[in-house]
Amino acid sequence: MSSLKVRKRLLVVEDIFHEGGPVAERPLQRGAAIAVIANPFAGRYEPDIQWFMDDLRPLGLDMARQLVAALGGAERIEGYGKGSLVGAAG
C-alpha cells in the first residue's frame, strides 16, 4: 500500500577549495540528496507506520545511488550522515 508522494528532489555537490589550514591538492566535496515528501500522517496519530517506512526504501536507495555517483564513487566518500525534518503538524 504505497502512498509516497514526492514533492521535490534536489541533489547538490559542494566543492571546497580551502576552509583554513593547508590547501588540499584535491578539493573536498560535500554532497546532499534531498527529498520533500508528503506526510500521510500529518496532524494525526498513526500506531503503525512500518508499511510507510518500507515504501520509503526505494526512494532512499535511489537518492544514495545518485549521491554516490555525483561524488565520484564510493571510494571517494570519507563519511556520511543522514537527517530528517518534520513540520509542525507531523
PyMOL Python script that loads the backbone (N, CA, C, O; Angstrom):
from pymol import cmd

cmd.read_pdbstr("""\
ATOM      1  N   MET A   1       0.853  -1.185   0.000  1.00  0.00           N
ATOM      2  CA  MET A   1       0.000   0.000   0.000  1.00  0.00           C
ATOM      3  C   MET A   1       0.892   1.238   0.000  1.00  0.00           C
ATOM      4  O   MET A   1       1.191   1.783   1.063  1.00  0.00           O
ATOM      5  N   SER A   2       1.311   1.680  -1.157  1.00  0.00           N
ATOM      6  CA  SER A   2       2.205   2.830  -1.249  1.00  0.00           C
ATOM      7  C   SER A   2       1.416   4.129  -1.329  1.00  0.00           C
ATOM      8  O   SER A   2       0.505   4.273  -2.145  1.00  0.00           O
ATOM      9  N   SER A   3       1.778   5.056  -0.480  1.00  0.00           N
ATOM     10  CA  SER A   3       1.161   6.385  -0.523  1.00  0.00           C
ATOM     11  C   SER A   3       2.234   7.462  -0.648  1.00  0.00           C
ATOM     12  O   SER A   3       1.984   8.631  -0.355  1.00  0.00           O
ATOM     13  N   LEU A   4       3.425   7.067  -1.082  1.00  0.00           N
ATOM     14  CA  LEU A   4       4.542   8.001  -1.154  1.00  0.00           C
ATOM     15  C   LEU A   4       4.314   9.028  -2.256  1.00  0.00           C
ATOM     16  O   LEU A   4       4.154   8.684  -3.427  1.00  0.00           O
ATOM     17  N   LYS A   5       4.302  10.297  -1.853  1.00  0.00           N
ATOM     18  CA  LYS A   5       4.151  11.398  -2.800  1.00  0.00           C
ATOM     19  C   LYS A   5       5.382  12.295  -2.673  1.00  0.00           C
ATOM     20  O   LYS A   5       5.543  13.022  -1.693  1.00  0.00           O
ATOM     21  N   VAL A   6       6.242  12.226  -3.682  1.00  0.00           N
ATOM     22  CA  VAL A   6       7.449  13.056  -3.694  1.00  0.00           C
ATOM     23  C   VAL A   6       7.079  14.410  -4.279  1.00  0.00           C
ATOM     24  O   VAL A   6       6.574  14.498  -5.398  1.00  0.00           O
ATOM     25  N   ARG A   7       7.333  15.460  -3.515  1.00  0.00           N
ATOM     26  CA  ARG A   7       7.038  16.823  -3.978  1.00  0.00           C
ATOM     27  C   ARG A   7       8.223  17.444  -4.699  1.00  0.00           C
ATOM     28  O   ARG A   7       8.064  18.096  -5.732  1.00  0.00           O
ATOM     29  N   LYS A   8       9.419  17.235  -4.144  1.00  0.00           N
ATOM     30  CA  LYS A   8      10.629  17.841  -4.719  1.00  0.00           C
ATOM     31  C   LYS A   8      11.819  16.941  -4.421  1.00  0.00           C
ATOM     32  O   LYS A   8      11.834  16.196  -3.441  1.00  0.00           O
ATOM     33  N   ARG A   9      12.818  17.033  -5.296  1.00  0.00           N
ATOM     34  CA  ARG A   9      14.105  16.381  -5.040  1.00  0.00           C
ATOM     35  C   ARG A   9      15.217  17.332  -5.458  1.00  0.00           C
ATOM     36  O   ARG A   9      15.076  18.106  -6.405  1.00  0.00           O
ATOM     37  N   LEU A  10      16.322  17.255  -4.733  1.00  0.00           N
ATOM     38  CA  LEU A  10      17.473  18.097  -5.027  1.00  0.00           C
ATOM     39  C   LEU A  10      18.735  17.291  -4.757  1.00  0.00           C
ATOM     40  O   LEU A  10      18.832  16.588  -3.751  1.00  0.00           O
ATOM     41  N   LEU A  11      19.691  17.397  -5.653  1.00  0.00           N
ATOM     42  CA  LEU A  11      20.999  16.789  -5.475  1.00  0.00           C
ATOM     43  C   LEU A  11      22.017  17.913  -5.610  1.00  0.00           C
ATOM     44  O   LEU A  11      22.035  18.619  -6.618  1.00  0.00           O
ATOM     45  N   VAL A  12      22.856  18.080  -4.605  1.00  0.00           N
ATOM     46  CA  VAL A  12      23.815  19.181  -4.626  1.00  0.00           C
ATOM     47  C   VAL A  12      25.191  18.660  -4.217  1.00  0.00           C
ATOM     48  O   VAL A  12      25.314  17.841  -3.306  1.00  0.00           O
ATOM     49  N   VAL A  13      26.216  19.147  -4.903  1.00  0.00           N
ATOM     50  CA  VAL A  13      27.600  18.827  -4.563  1.00  0.00           C
ATOM     51  C   VAL A  13      28.351  20.141  -4.417  1.00  0.00           C
ATOM     52  O   VAL A  13      28.315  20.995  -5.303  1.00  0.00           O
ATOM     53  N   GLU A  14      29.021  20.288  -3.301  1.00  0.00           N
ATOM     54  CA  GLU A  14      29.798  21.488  -2.991  1.00  0.00           C
ATOM     55  C   GLU A  14      31.284  21.144  -3.108  1.00  0.00           C
ATOM     56  O   GLU A  14      31.745  20.170  -2.513  1.00  0.00           O
ATOM     57  N   ASP A  15      32.022  21.929  -3.861  1.00  0.00           N
ATOM     58  CA  ASP A  15      33.476  21.782  -3.964  1.00  0.00           C
ATOM     59  C   ASP A  15      34.125  22.791  -3.026  1.00  0.00           C
ATOM     60  O   ASP A  15      33.920  23.997  -3.163  1.00  0.00           O
ATOM     61  N   ILE A  16      34.905  22.295  -2.078  1.00  0.00           N
ATOM     62  CA  ILE A  16      35.539  23.153  -1.079  1.00  0.00           C
ATOM     63  C   ILE A  16      37.033  23.209  -1.389  1.00  0.00           C
ATOM     64  O   ILE A  16      37.752  22.224  -1.220  1.00  0.00           O
ATOM     65  N   PHE A  17      37.483  24.364  -1.840  1.00  0.00           N
ATOM     66  CA  PHE A  17      38.874  24.525  -2.234  1.00  0.00           C
ATOM     67  C   PHE A  17      39.772  24.883  -1.053  1.00  0.00           C
ATOM     68  O   PHE A  17      40.942  24.502  -1.021  1.00  0.00           O
ATOM     69  N   HIS A  18      39.224  25.615  -0.082  1.00  0.00           N
ATOM     70  CA  HIS A  18      40.030  25.985   1.080  1.00  0.00           C
ATOM     71  C   HIS A  18      39.122  26.478   2.189  1.00  0.00           C
ATOM     72  O   HIS A  18      38.297  27.366   1.972  1.00  0.00           O
ATOM     73  N   GLU A  19      39.269  25.908   3.378  1.00  0.00           N
ATOM     74  CA  GLU A  19      38.490  26.351   4.544  1.00  0.00           C
ATOM     75  C   GLU A  19      39.394  26.559   5.749  1.00  0.00           C
ATOM     76  O   GLU A  19      38.946  26.430   6.888  1.00  0.00           O
ATOM     77  N   GLY A  20      40.615  26.867   5.521  1.00  0.00           N
ATOM     78  CA  GLY A  20      41.560  27.022   6.611  1.00  0.00           C
ATOM     79  C   GLY A  20      42.553  25.870   6.590  1.00  0.00           C
ATOM     80  O   GLY A  20      42.277  24.807   6.033  1.00  0.00           O
ATOM     81  N   GLY A  21      43.711  26.093   7.202  1.00  0.00           N
ATOM     82  CA  GLY A  21      44.748  25.073   7.155  1.00  0.00           C
ATOM     83  C   GLY A  21      45.368  25.026   5.770  1.00  0.00           C
ATOM     84  O   GLY A  21      45.153  25.923   4.954  1.00  0.00           O
ATOM     85  N   PRO A  22      46.130  23.988   5.509  1.00  0.00           N
ATOM     86  CA  PRO A  22      46.775  23.893   4.199  1.00  0.00           C
ATOM     87  C   PRO A  22      45.752  23.673   3.084  1.00  0.00           C
ATOM     88  O   PRO A  22      44.706  23.059   3.291  1.00  0.00           O
ATOM     89  N   VAL A  23      46.076  24.182   1.918  1.00  0.00           N
ATOM     90  CA  VAL A  23      45.211  23.993   0.752  1.00  0.00           C
ATOM     91  C   VAL A  23      45.344  22.545   0.291  1.00  0.00           C
ATOM     92  O   VAL A  23      46.453  22.046   0.100  1.00  0.00           O
ATOM     93  N   ALA A  24      44.231  21.890   0.118  1.00  0.00           N
ATOM     94  CA  ALA A  24      44.238  20.485  -0.301  1.00  0.00           C
ATOM     95  C   ALA A  24      44.621  20.366  -1.770  1.00  0.00           C
ATOM     96  O   ALA A  24      44.316  21.247  -2.574  1.00  0.00           O
ATOM     97  N   GLU A  25      45.290  19.270  -2.112  1.00  0.00           N
ATOM     98  CA  GLU A  25      45.636  19.027  -3.514  1.00  0.00           C
ATOM     99  C   GLU A  25      44.380  18.846  -4.355  1.00  0.00           C
ATOM    100  O   GLU A  25      44.315  19.290  -5.502  1.00  0.00           O
ATOM    101  N   ARG A  26      43.405  18.201  -3.782  1.00  0.00           N
ATOM    102  CA  ARG A  26      42.143  17.938  -4.469  1.00  0.00           C
ATOM    103  C   ARG A  26      41.028  18.516  -3.605  1.00  0.00           C
ATOM    104  O   ARG A  26      40.999  18.260  -2.401  1.00  0.00           O
ATOM    105  N   PRO A  27      40.120  19.281  -4.180  1.00  0.00           N
ATOM    106  CA  PRO A  27      39.061  19.883  -3.364  1.00  0.00           C
ATOM    107  C   PRO A  27      38.228  18.827  -2.634  1.00  0.00           C
ATOM    108  O   PRO A  27      37.915  17.769  -3.179  1.00  0.00           O
ATOM    109  N   LEU A  28      37.887  19.140  -1.408  1.00  0.00           N
ATOM    110  CA  LEU A  28      36.966  18.305  -0.646  1.00  0.00           C
ATOM    111  C   LEU A  28      35.573  18.513  -1.226  1.00  0.00           C
ATOM    112  O   LEU A  28      35.221  19.624  -1.622  1.00  0.00           O
ATOM    113  N   GLN A  29      34.801  17.473  -1.273  1.00  0.00           N
ATOM    114  CA  GLN A  29      33.426  17.607  -1.747  1.00  0.00           C
ATOM    115  C   GLN A  29      32.466  17.211  -0.638  1.00  0.00           C
ATOM    116  O   GLN A  29      32.693  16.258   0.108  1.00  0.00           O
ATOM    117  N   ARG A  30      31.398  17.969  -0.560  1.00  0.00           N
ATOM    118  CA  ARG A  30      30.277  17.627   0.315  1.00  0.00           C
ATOM    119  C   ARG A  30      29.053  17.541  -0.569  1.00  0.00           C
ATOM    120  O   ARG A  30      28.886  18.335  -1.495  1.00  0.00           O
ATOM    121  N   GLY A  31      28.217  16.597  -0.289  1.00  0.00           N
ATOM    122  CA  GLY A  31      27.016  16.460  -1.102  1.00  0.00           C
ATOM    123  C   GLY A  31      25.803  16.206  -0.242  1.00  0.00           C
ATOM    124  O   GLY A  31      25.902  15.799   0.916  1.00  0.00           O
ATOM    125  N   ALA A  32      24.667  16.454  -0.835  1.00  0.00           N
ATOM    126  CA  ALA A  32      23.400  16.184  -0.158  1.00  0.00           C
ATOM    127  C   ALA A  32      22.375  15.746  -1.193  1.00  0.00           C
ATOM    128  O   ALA A  32      22.274  16.318  -2.278  1.00  0.00           O
ATOM    129  N   ALA A  33      21.631  14.737  -0.835  1.00  0.00           N
ATOM    130  CA  ALA A  33      20.481  14.305  -1.623  1.00  0.00           C
ATOM    131  C   ALA A  33      19.263  14.615  -0.760  1.00  0.00           C
ATOM    132  O   ALA A  33      19.156  14.135   0.368  1.00  0.00           O
ATOM    133  N   ILE A  34      18.365  15.402  -1.285  1.00  0.00           N
ATOM    134  CA  ILE A  34      17.244  15.922  -0.500  1.00  0.00           C
ATOM    135  C   ILE A  34      15.938  15.560  -1.191  1.00  0.00           C
ATOM    136  O   ILE A  34      15.819  15.654  -2.413  1.00  0.00           O
ATOM    137  N   ALA A  35      14.973  15.151  -0.401  1.00  0.00           N
ATOM    138  CA  ALA A  35      13.632  14.896  -0.936  1.00  0.00           C
ATOM    139  C   ALA A  35      12.616  15.528   0.000  1.00  0.00           C
ATOM    140  O   ALA A  35      12.750  15.461   1.222  1.00  0.00           O
ATOM    141  N   VAL A  36      11.618  16.130  -0.579  1.00  0.00           N
ATOM    142  CA  VAL A  36      10.477  16.646   0.178  1.00  0.00           C
ATOM    143  C   VAL A  36       9.305  15.745  -0.182  1.00  0.00           C
ATOM    144  O   VAL A  36       8.922  15.632  -1.346  1.00  0.00           O
ATOM    145  N   ILE A  37       8.748  15.113   0.833  1.00  0.00           N
ATOM    146  CA  ILE A  37       7.629  14.202   0.594  1.00  0.00           C
ATOM    147  C   ILE A  37       6.426  14.636   1.417  1.00  0.00           C
ATOM    148  O   ILE A  37       6.560  15.304   2.442  1.00  0.00           O
ATOM    149  N   ALA A  38       5.264  14.248   0.953  1.00  0.00           N
ATOM    150  CA  ALA A  38       4.039  14.497   1.719  1.00  0.00           C
ATOM    151  C   ALA A  38       3.971  13.484   2.855  1.00  0.00           C
ATOM    152  O   ALA A  38       4.277  12.306   2.666  1.00  0.00           O
ATOM    153  N   ASN A  39       3.573  13.944   4.025  1.00  0.00           N
ATOM    154  CA  ASN A  39       3.423  13.067   5.181  1.00  0.00           C
ATOM    155  C   ASN A  39       1.955  12.657   5.289  1.00  0.00           C
ATOM    156  O   ASN A  39       1.113  13.484   5.637  1.00  0.00           O
ATOM    157  N   PRO A  40       1.635  11.395   4.997  1.00  0.00           N
ATOM    158  CA  PRO A  40       0.235  10.979   5.062  1.00  0.00           C
ATOM    159  C   PRO A  40      -0.317  10.938   6.480  1.00  0.00           C
ATOM    160  O   PRO A  40      -1.524  10.783   6.670  1.00  0.00           O
ATOM    161  N   PHE A  41       0.547  11.076   7.471  1.00  0.00           N
ATOM    162  CA  PHE A  41       0.117  11.014   8.868  1.00  0.00           C
ATOM    163  C   PHE A  41       0.050  12.389   9.527  1.00  0.00           C
ATOM    164  O   PHE A  41      -0.229  12.479  10.723  1.00  0.00           O
ATOM    165  N   ALA A  42       0.296  13.445   8.785  1.00  0.00           N
ATOM    166  CA  ALA A  42       0.344  14.793   9.363  1.00  0.00           C
ATOM    167  C   ALA A  42      -0.954  15.117  10.084  1.00  0.00           C
ATOM    168  O   ALA A  42      -2.047  14.919   9.555  1.00  0.00           O
ATOM    169  N   GLY A  43      -0.808  15.614  11.292  1.00  0.00           N
ATOM    170  CA  GLY A  43      -1.957  16.062  12.068  1.00  0.00           C
ATOM    171  C   GLY A  43      -2.717  14.971  12.790  1.00  0.00           C
ATOM    172  O   GLY A  43      -3.760  15.239  13.386  1.00  0.00           O
ATOM    173  N   ARG A  44      -2.217  13.742  12.749  1.00  0.00           N
ATOM    174  CA  ARG A  44      -2.931  12.666  13.445  1.00  0.00           C
ATOM    175  C   ARG A  44      -1.941  11.609  13.912  1.00  0.00           C
ATOM    176  O   ARG A  44      -0.814  11.529  13.422  1.00  0.00           O
ATOM    177  N   TYR A  45      -2.376  10.815  14.850  1.00  0.00           N
ATOM    178  CA  TYR A  45      -1.570   9.712  15.362  1.00  0.00           C
ATOM    179  C   TYR A  45      -1.815   8.471  14.511  1.00  0.00           C
ATOM    180  O   TYR A  45      -2.954   8.161  14.162  1.00  0.00           O
ATOM    181  N   GLU A  46      -0.749   7.775  14.185  1.00  0.00           N
ATOM    182  CA  GLU A  46      -0.849   6.512  13.445  1.00  0.00           C
ATOM    183  C   GLU A  46      -0.045   5.471  14.214  1.00  0.00           C
ATOM    184  O   GLU A  46       1.166   5.631  14.366  1.00  0.00           O
ATOM    185  N   PRO A  47      -0.677   4.418  14.699  1.00  0.00           N
ATOM    186  CA  PRO A  47       0.030   3.454  15.541  1.00  0.00           C
ATOM    187  C   PRO A  47       1.051   2.587  14.794  1.00  0.00           C
ATOM    188  O   PRO A  47       2.003   2.105  15.407  1.00  0.00           O
ATOM    189  N   ASP A  48       0.872   2.383  13.496  1.00  0.00           N
ATOM    190  CA  ASP A  48       1.788   1.509  12.757  1.00  0.00           C
ATOM    191  C   ASP A  48       2.195   2.174  11.446  1.00  0.00           C
ATOM    192  O   ASP A  48       1.391   2.295  10.522  1.00  0.00           O
ATOM    193  N   ILE A  49       3.450   2.604  11.380  1.00  0.00           N
ATOM    194  CA  ILE A  49       3.937   3.262  10.158  1.00  0.00           C
ATOM    195  C   ILE A  49       4.957   2.403   9.414  1.00  0.00           C
ATOM    196  O   ILE A  49       5.610   2.876   8.484  1.00  0.00           O
ATOM    197  N   GLN A  50       5.092   1.151   9.820  1.00  0.00           N
ATOM    198  CA  GLN A  50       6.099   0.298   9.191  1.00  0.00           C
ATOM    199  C   GLN A  50       5.893   0.169   7.686  1.00  0.00           C
ATOM    200  O   GLN A  50       6.867   0.185   6.934  1.00  0.00           O
ATOM    201  N   TRP A  51       4.663   0.043   7.235  1.00  0.00           N
ATOM    202  CA  TRP A  51       4.393  -0.082   5.793  1.00  0.00           C
ATOM    203  C   TRP A  51       4.890   1.154   5.037  1.00  0.00           C
ATOM    204  O   TRP A  51       5.378   1.047   3.912  1.00  0.00           O
ATOM    205  N   PHE A  52       4.762   2.335   5.671  1.00  0.00           N
ATOM    206  CA  PHE A  52       5.230   3.559   5.023  1.00  0.00           C
ATOM    207  C   PHE A  52       6.756   3.604   5.004  1.00  0.00           C
ATOM    208  O   PHE A  52       7.356   4.036   4.020  1.00  0.00           O
ATOM    209  N   MET A  53       7.377   3.159   6.090  1.00  0.00           N
ATOM    210  CA  MET A  53       8.839   3.088   6.125  1.00  0.00           C
ATOM    211  C   MET A  53       9.344   2.159   5.019  1.00  0.00           C
ATOM    212  O   MET A  53      10.350   2.452   4.372  1.00  0.00           O
ATOM    213  N   ASP A  54       8.654   1.051   4.804  1.00  0.00           N
ATOM    214  CA  ASP A  54       9.021   0.130   3.723  1.00  0.00           C
ATOM    215  C   ASP A  54       8.883   0.804   2.362  1.00  0.00           C
ATOM    216  O   ASP A  54       9.704   0.583   1.472  1.00  0.00           O
ATOM    217  N   ASP A  55       7.848   1.623   2.199  1.00  0.00           N
ATOM    218  CA  ASP A  55       7.638   2.344   0.937  1.00  0.00           C
ATOM    219  C   ASP A  55       8.739   3.366   0.670  1.00  0.00           C
ATOM    220  O   ASP A  55       8.998   3.706  -0.484  1.00  0.00           O
ATOM    221  N   LEU A  56       9.389   3.862   1.725  1.00  0.00           N
ATOM    222  CA  LEU A  56      10.453   4.855   1.573  1.00  0.00           C
ATOM    223  C   LEU A  56      11.773   4.246   1.099  1.00  0.00           C
ATOM    224  O   LEU A  56      12.627   4.957   0.569  1.00  0.00           O
ATOM    225  N   ARG A  57      11.943   2.957   1.285  1.00  0.00           N
ATOM    226  CA  ARG A  57      13.216   2.296   0.965  1.00  0.00           C
ATOM    227  C   ARG A  57      13.684   2.545  -0.478  1.00  0.00           C
ATOM    228  O   ARG A  57      14.844   2.914  -0.661  1.00  0.00           O
ATOM    229  N   PRO A  58      12.849   2.364  -1.506  1.00  0.00           N
ATOM    230  CA  PRO A  58      13.332   2.617  -2.871  1.00  0.00           C
ATOM    231  C   PRO A  58      13.789   4.064  -3.092  1.00  0.00           C
ATOM    232  O   PRO A  58      14.771   4.303  -3.795  1.00  0.00           O
ATOM    233  N   LEU A  59      13.088   5.014  -2.500  1.00  0.00           N
ATOM    234  CA  LEU A  59      13.488   6.415  -2.621  1.00  0.00           C
ATOM    235  C   LEU A  59      14.855   6.624  -1.984  1.00  0.00           C
ATOM    236  O   LEU A  59      15.724   7.258  -2.583  1.00  0.00           O
ATOM    237  N   GLY A  60      15.056   6.107  -0.788  1.00  0.00           N
ATOM    238  CA  GLY A  60      16.335   6.253  -0.103  1.00  0.00           C
ATOM    239  C   GLY A  60      17.486   5.622  -0.872  1.00  0.00           C
ATOM    240  O   GLY A  60      18.566   6.205  -0.973  1.00  0.00           O
ATOM    241  N   LEU A  61      17.256   4.435  -1.412  1.00  0.00           N
ATOM    242  CA  LEU A  61      18.296   3.770  -2.197  1.00  0.00           C
ATOM    243  C   LEU A  61      18.628   4.555  -3.462  1.00  0.00           C
ATOM    244  O   LEU A  61      19.798   4.688  -3.820  1.00  0.00           O
ATOM    245  N   ASP A  62      17.618   5.070  -4.132  1.00  0.00           N
ATOM    246  CA  ASP A  62      17.845   5.861  -5.341  1.00  0.00           C
ATOM    247  C   ASP A  62      18.610   7.142  -5.022  1.00  0.00           C
ATOM    248  O   ASP A  62      19.524   7.518  -5.756  1.00  0.00           O
ATOM    249  N   MET A  63      18.243   7.810  -3.936  1.00  0.00           N
ATOM    250  CA  MET A  63      18.941   9.031  -3.537  1.00  0.00           C
ATOM    251  C   MET A  63      20.404   8.728  -3.216  1.00  0.00           C
ATOM    252  O   MET A  63      21.296   9.479  -3.612  1.00  0.00           O
ATOM    253  N   ALA A  64      20.650   7.634  -2.503  1.00  0.00           N
ATOM    254  CA  ALA A  64      22.020   7.262  -2.149  1.00  0.00           C
ATOM    255  C   ALA A  64      22.843   6.956  -3.395  1.00  0.00           C
ATOM    256  O   ALA A  64      23.988   7.394  -3.503  1.00  0.00           O
ATOM    257  N   ARG A  65      22.275   6.213  -4.331  1.00  0.00           N
ATOM    258  CA  ARG A  65      22.998   5.886  -5.569  1.00  0.00           C
ATOM    259  C   ARG A  65      23.343   7.150  -6.357  1.00  0.00           C
ATOM    260  O   ARG A  65      24.457   7.283  -6.863  1.00  0.00           O
ATOM    261  N   GLN A  66      22.400   8.063  -6.458  1.00  0.00           N
ATOM    262  CA  GLN A  66      22.657   9.307  -7.189  1.00  0.00           C
ATOM    263  C   GLN A  66      23.757  10.125  -6.523  1.00  0.00           C
ATOM    264  O   GLN A  66      24.622  10.680  -7.200  1.00  0.00           O
ATOM    265  N   LEU A  67      23.721  10.198  -5.200  1.00  0.00           N
ATOM    266  CA  LEU A  67      24.722  10.988  -4.486  1.00  0.00           C
ATOM    267  C   LEU A  67      26.105  10.360  -4.603  1.00  0.00           C
ATOM    268  O   LEU A  67      27.086  11.066  -4.835  1.00  0.00           O
ATOM    269  N   VAL A  68      26.193   9.051  -4.445  1.00  0.00           N
ATOM    270  CA  VAL A  68      27.485   8.371  -4.589  1.00  0.00           C
ATOM    271  C   VAL A  68      28.057   8.626  -5.981  1.00  0.00           C
ATOM    272  O   VAL A  68      29.246   8.914  -6.119  1.00  0.00           O
ATOM    273  N   ALA A  69      27.232   8.524  -6.996  1.00  0.00           N
ATOM    274  CA  ALA A  69      27.692   8.779  -8.367  1.00  0.00           C
ATOM    275  C   ALA A  69      28.137  10.229  -8.538  1.00  0.00           C
ATOM    276  O   ALA A  69      29.159  10.486  -9.174  1.00  0.00           O
ATOM    277  N   ALA A  70      27.393  11.169  -7.985  1.00  0.00           N
ATOM    278  CA  ALA A  70      27.730  12.591  -8.110  1.00  0.00           C
ATOM    279  C   ALA A  70      29.043  12.927  -7.410  1.00  0.00           C
ATOM    280  O   ALA A  70      29.744  13.857  -7.809  1.00  0.00           O
ATOM    281  N   LEU A  71      29.375  12.171  -6.368  1.00  0.00           N
ATOM    282  CA  LEU A  71      30.616  12.410  -5.631  1.00  0.00           C
ATOM    283  C   LEU A  71      31.797  11.634  -6.209  1.00  0.00           C
ATOM    284  O   LEU A  71      32.902  11.699  -5.668  1.00  0.00           O
ATOM    285  N   GLY A  72      31.580  10.912  -7.285  1.00  0.00           N
ATOM    286  CA  GLY A  72      32.690  10.234  -7.952  1.00  0.00           C
ATOM    287  C   GLY A  72      32.906   8.795  -7.541  1.00  0.00           C
ATOM    288  O   GLY A  72      33.955   8.228  -7.847  1.00  0.00           O
ATOM    289  N   GLY A  73      31.958   8.187  -6.863  1.00  0.00           N
ATOM    290  CA  GLY A  73      32.077   6.782  -6.483  1.00  0.00           C
ATOM    291  C   GLY A  73      32.297   6.598  -4.992  1.00  0.00           C
ATOM    292  O   GLY A  73      32.751   7.506  -4.295  1.00  0.00           O
ATOM    293  N   ALA A  74      31.968   5.415  -4.523  1.00  0.00           N
ATOM    294  CA  ALA A  74      32.034   5.109  -3.088  1.00  0.00           C
ATOM    295  C   ALA A  74      33.443   5.251  -2.523  1.00  0.00           C
ATOM    296  O   ALA A  74      33.611   5.616  -1.360  1.00  0.00           O
ATOM    297  N   GLU A  75      34.458   4.965  -3.339  1.00  0.00           N
ATOM    298  CA  GLU A  75      35.840   5.027  -2.847  1.00  0.00           C
ATOM    299  C   GLU A  75      36.279   6.447  -2.501  1.00  0.00           C
ATOM    300  O   GLU A  75      37.281   6.620  -1.806  1.00  0.00           O
ATOM    301  N   ARG A  76      35.565   7.457  -2.962  1.00  0.00           N
ATOM    302  CA  ARG A  76      35.920   8.849  -2.665  1.00  0.00           C
ATOM    303  C   ARG A  76      35.218   9.376  -1.423  1.00  0.00           C
ATOM    304  O   ARG A  76      35.523  10.477  -0.963  1.00  0.00           O
ATOM    305  N   ILE A  77      34.295   8.619  -0.879  1.00  0.00           N
ATOM    306  CA  ILE A  77      33.499   9.099   0.254  1.00  0.00           C
ATOM    307  C   ILE A  77      34.182   8.711   1.560  1.00  0.00           C
ATOM    308  O   ILE A  77      34.490   7.542   1.792  1.00  0.00           O
ATOM    309  N   GLU A  78      34.413   9.717   2.411  1.00  0.00           N
ATOM    310  CA  GLU A  78      35.099   9.503   3.680  1.00  0.00           C
ATOM    311  C   GLU A  78      34.139   9.355   4.849  1.00  0.00           C
ATOM    312  O   GLU A  78      34.505   8.777   5.873  1.00  0.00           O
ATOM    313  N   GLY A  79      32.947   9.851   4.722  1.00  0.00           N
ATOM    314  CA  GLY A  79      31.973   9.765   5.806  1.00  0.00           C
ATOM    315  C   GLY A  79      30.613  10.182   5.299  1.00  0.00           C
ATOM    316  O   GLY A  79      30.492  10.756   4.217  1.00  0.00           O
ATOM    317  N   TYR A  80      29.594   9.895   6.078  1.00  0.00           N
ATOM    318  CA  TYR A  80      28.244  10.283   5.678  1.00  0.00           C
ATOM    319  C   TYR A  80      27.351  10.402   6.904  1.00  0.00           C
ATOM    320  O   TYR A  80      27.692   9.934   7.991  1.00  0.00           O
ATOM    321  N   GLY A  81      26.227  11.024   6.710  1.00  0.00           N
ATOM    322  CA  GLY A  81      25.219  11.144   7.750  1.00  0.00           C
ATOM    323  C   GLY A  81      23.866  11.243   7.091  1.00  0.00           C
ATOM    324  O   GLY A  81      23.759  11.283   5.865  1.00  0.00           O
ATOM    325  N   LYS A  82      22.852  11.282   7.896  1.00  0.00           N
ATOM    326  CA  LYS A  82      21.510  11.477   7.353  1.00  0.00           C
ATOM    327  C   LYS A  82      20.686  12.232   8.374  1.00  0.00           C
ATOM    328  O   LYS A  82      21.000  12.250   9.564  1.00  0.00           O
ATOM    329  N   GLY A  83      19.640  12.848   7.893  1.00  0.00           N
ATOM    330  CA  GLY A  83      18.800  13.629   8.780  1.00  0.00           C
ATOM    331  C   GLY A  83      17.392  13.707   8.247  1.00  0.00           C
ATOM    332  O   GLY A  83      17.096  13.260   7.139  1.00  0.00           O
ATOM    333  N   SER A  84      16.538  14.279   9.054  1.00  0.00           N
ATOM    334  CA  SER A  84      15.135  14.411   8.680  1.00  0.00           C
ATOM    335  C   SER A  84      14.577  15.657   9.342  1.00  0.00           C
ATOM    336  O   SER A  84      14.934  15.987  10.472  1.00  0.00           O
ATOM    337  N   LEU A  85      13.706  16.338   8.631  1.00  0.00           N
ATOM    338  CA  LEU A  85      12.977  17.472   9.189  1.00  0.00           C
ATOM    339  C   LEU A  85      11.495  17.154   9.088  1.00  0.00           C
ATOM    340  O   LEU A  85      11.036  16.596   8.091  1.00  0.00           O
ATOM    341  N   VAL A  86      10.762  17.508  10.112  1.00  0.00           N
ATOM    342  CA  VAL A  86       9.324  17.259  10.136  1.00  0.00           C
ATOM    343  C   VAL A  86       8.627  18.565  10.477  1.00  0.00           C
ATOM    344  O   VAL A  86       9.071  19.300  11.359  1.00  0.00           O
ATOM    345  N   GLY A  87       7.537  18.852   9.781  1.00  0.00           N
ATOM    346  CA  GLY A  87       6.781  20.074  10.034  1.00  0.00           C
ATOM    347  C   GLY A  87       6.037  20.036  11.357  1.00  0.00           C
ATOM    348  O   GLY A  87       6.014  19.010  12.037  1.00  0.00           O
ATOM    349  N   ALA A  88       5.435  21.148  11.715  1.00  0.00           N
ATOM    350  CA  ALA A  88       4.756  21.289  12.999  1.00  0.00           C
ATOM    351  C   ALA A  88       3.589  20.320  13.160  1.00  0.00           C
ATOM    352  O   ALA A  88       3.281  19.917  14.282  1.00  0.00           O
ATOM    353  N   ALA A  89       2.935  19.938  12.071  1.00  0.00           N
ATOM    354  CA  ALA A  89       1.794  19.025  12.160  1.00  0.00           C
ATOM    355  C   ALA A  89       2.218  17.566  12.029  1.00  0.00           C
ATOM    356  O   ALA A  89       1.369  16.681  11.922  1.00  0.00           O
ATOM    357  N   GLY A  90       3.509  17.314  12.037  1.00  0.00           N
ATOM    358  CA  GLY A  90       3.973  15.931  11.924  1.00  0.00           C
ATOM    359  C   GLY A  90       4.622  15.733  10.634  1.00  0.00           C
ATOM    360  O   GLY A  90       5.086  14.632  10.338  1.00  0.00           O
TER     361      GLY A  90
END
""", "prot")
cmd.dss("prot")
cmd.show_as("cartoon", "prot")
cmd.util.cbc("prot")
cmd.orient("prot")
